[in-house]
């Protein structure tokens, strides 16, 4: 399903007061790639799964306020990034445990994360060491641009948030291109190429 078609279905679900169905639809469409993104950002699969659960819950809670300034895919990456930062910065015992009250969301989140573990294992092994040496922002940029094929403006929204102005997004997009060239050179050096 293409992004515009999914976004239209999500808006229709939300308009009917069915944020749980919209969340489930989004997770089934993008869950695998979001789970792989989170595994690339966090030290363990357990932390990535916790971040995925948190992102899923935040997605459900935020859909009523989602205004469509970006695609749902971009929105999800922004939420995933925030969830990864939350998991990275707080010790496990201080983290809020989110549990969805909608079984369908819990089931979709669990299924999508589990499926991505199998599919992403090889890719994860190949780049893990080199990616781990990068700082989190560089790693995010690399994954979103190379692995997820997000545009520069979509990555700018993920990094700056939904409230960023058009001039801020344009300026960030330009700086991301320069940062990306630096990251590629650094990664090539680490991989010995």
Secondary structure, 3 states (H helix, E strand, C coil): CCHHHHHHHHHHHHHCCCHHHHHHHHHHHHHHHHHHHHHHHCCCHHHHHHHHHHHHHHHHHHHHHCCCCCCHHHHHHHHHHHHHHHHHHCCHHHCCCCCCCCHHHHHHHHHHHHHHHHHHHHHHHHHHHHHHCCCHHHHHHHHHHHHCCCCHHHHHHHHHCCCCCHHHHHHHHHHHHHHHHHHHHHHHHHCCC
